[in-house]
């Protein structure tokens, strides 16, 4: 039964990814999980900013953000919705809160994200340099089997898609560094919001455009799906 559910889940994921590349009608908002995913990504940091501005109390601000992240996870669980997006946000907020409270420095709330995006950008660049673009390694086998590695048009498309993500991660890091070194929590919060979901939406849109154009130019389609046996 577990094996059947796993195969069914993999098949549905493959269908979704294939449609994502092949179907120009897929809304961008749907690609990032809808308005609920946008809210989950923005709300904790927005609350952190509001509470800090109102109280100038780092403990109150970080604990408020933590409480909201926990409520998001619980709300998704009660509604039988996927909790992974909210759990990821909760872990990041928890790590940020611990670092900030331990150091007593408001800017340290954003240190985990700065480290994460900086390292992520470097990994992306290295993956392009070694001809194993990370976006291709993740999506290529699912969407077009092994062809993405042997077709120069598809490989170039995945190079560009990976470069776009690396650039977005670098922008997210660089835009916040001046505020971090100045210990400007308000500036950090605003930069985090602007370089967060809006930048992610633009990046995703551009990546999809690049990959759709590459697949159209290569005349490539997703490999046939294997039927999932009935129970």
N, C-alpha and C positions, 0 to 999 in steps of 0.2 A: 504494500500500500504506500509506504513512504517513497519507494523508488518510483512508483507511478505518479505520485504528486510532484516529485522532483522533475521528472521528464515533462510533465504537463506544464510546470512552471517555466522550465527552460524553453519549451516550445512557444509559450505565450510571450516570453521575453524576446525571443527571436523574431516573432511576428511583429511585435511592437517596434523593434529597432529597424526591421526591414521596411515597414510602412513609414517610419520616420524619415528614412533616406529617400524613399520612392514617392512619397505623397506630398506634393506641395501644399495641399489644403490643410495639413496638420497645424493647428494654431500654436504659436510660440508659447502661450501660457500653459497649454496642455503639456508641453515638453518639460516644463519645470515643476509639474505637479499641481497646477491650478493656483487659485488665489490663496488656498489654505497653506500651501508650501511657502508662498510669498510672505504671508503673515507670520508663520513659524520662524522664518529667517530674520524678519525685521523686528518683530515685537520685543524680544528681550533686550536688544541693544537700545531700542527706542525708549523703553521703560528705564533702562539704566541712565540714559541721558536726562530724562525728565526728572527722575528722583534726585540725581546728583545736582541738577540745576536748582531744584527746590530746597534741598537740605544741605548741600555741600558735605554730605556724609557718605563716605566710601562704603562703609558697612551696610547702611540702609540701601544704597544703590545696587550693590552686588547681590545682596540677599533678595531684593525685589526681583532682579533679573532671574536669579535661580528659581524663585518661587513660580514665576511665570513659565519658565522652561519645564518645570515639573508638572504644572497644570496642563501644559500642552501635550505632554506624553500621556497623562491620565485621560485627557479628553479624547485623544486618538484611540486609546485602548478601549474605553467605554463604548465608543462609536464603531468598534471593530474595524478601524482603519489602520493602514500601515504606520507603525510607530517609529520606523527607522529614521525619518527626517527629524522628528522631534527629539529622539534619543541622541542623535549626533549633535544637535544644538545644545542639548542639556549637558553633554560631556564637555563641550568646549566652554560653555558658561561656567561649569563647575571648576574646570582647570583654571580659567581666568580668575575666578573669585578667590581660589586658594592662593594663587600667586600674588594677587593684589593685597589680600588681607595679611599674608605673611610678611610682605615687604612694606605695607602701609603706603604704597605708591599707587595713585589712581591710574597712571599710565600702564601699570603692569597688567591691568585687566585685558589689555589688547596684545600683550606680548606673545601668548600662544598662537594667535592668529598671524601675527607678523612672522614668527618663525615658520609656521606651517606653510604660508603662501610663498615665502622666500625659498624654502627647500623644494616645494612643489614646482616652482618655476624653473629651478636649476635642473631638477630631474627631467622635466619636459625638454629642455634644451639639449641635455645629454642624449636623450632617447632619439631626438632628430639627428644628432651628429653621428650616432652609431647605426643609423638607418633602421631603427626600430621605434618609430613614433608611437608614443604611448596611447594616443587615441586609436591608432590603427591596431595596436596589440589588444586593446579592449573590444573595439567594435568590429574590426575587419573580419575576423573569423566568424562572427555571428551573422554579419550581413552578407558576406560574399565568399565565405570559406577561405581557401588559400590564395584565391586570385588577387587579393589586395596586396600581397607581397610580390607577386610576379608581374603585375600590370603597372608600368611606370606612371600611368595617369592616375590610377587609384592611390599608389604610394605617395605621389606628389600631393594629392588631395589630403591624405592623412597627415602629411608633413605640415601643410598649411593649417589644418584644423588644430594640430598640436601646438603649432607656433602661436595661434590665436589665444589658446588657453594659457600658454606660458606668458604671453604679453599681458593678459588680464591679471594673472597672479602677480606679476611684477608691478603693474600699476597699483594694485591693491596694497602691496607692500610699500612702495616708494611714496605713495600719496600720504601715508600715515607716519612715516619716519620723522619728519620735522615736528609734528605734534607730539610724538612719543618722546623725543629728546627734550622737548620743551615742557614735558609733563602737562600738556594741555588736554585734559580729559574731554572737555566739550568739543574741541577741534577733532580729537580722535573719534569721538562718537559720530560726529557729522560726516567725517571722511569715511568711516566704516559703513554708514548707511548708504552714502552716494556710491562708494566703490563696492558695494555688496550686491544686492539683488538687481538694481538697474544695470550694472556692468555685466552681471552674469547673464541677464536676458539678452543684452546686445551681443555678447560673445557667443551664446548658444545659437542665436539667429544667424550670425555670420558663419559659424561652423557648419550648420545645416545647409546653408546656401553653397558653401564650398564643396561639401561632400556630395550634395545632389548634382552639382555641375560636373564633378569628377565622374560620378557613376553614369550620368547621362552621356558624357563624352566617351567613356569606355564601353558603353552599351552593356554594362554589367547589371545583373539582377541577383537577387538573393537565391541561394541554392534551394532546391525543393525541400519542403518540410517533411520530416518523418512523422507518420501518424502515431498518435499516442494510443497504445492498446487500451481497450475498455477493461474495466475491472471485472 
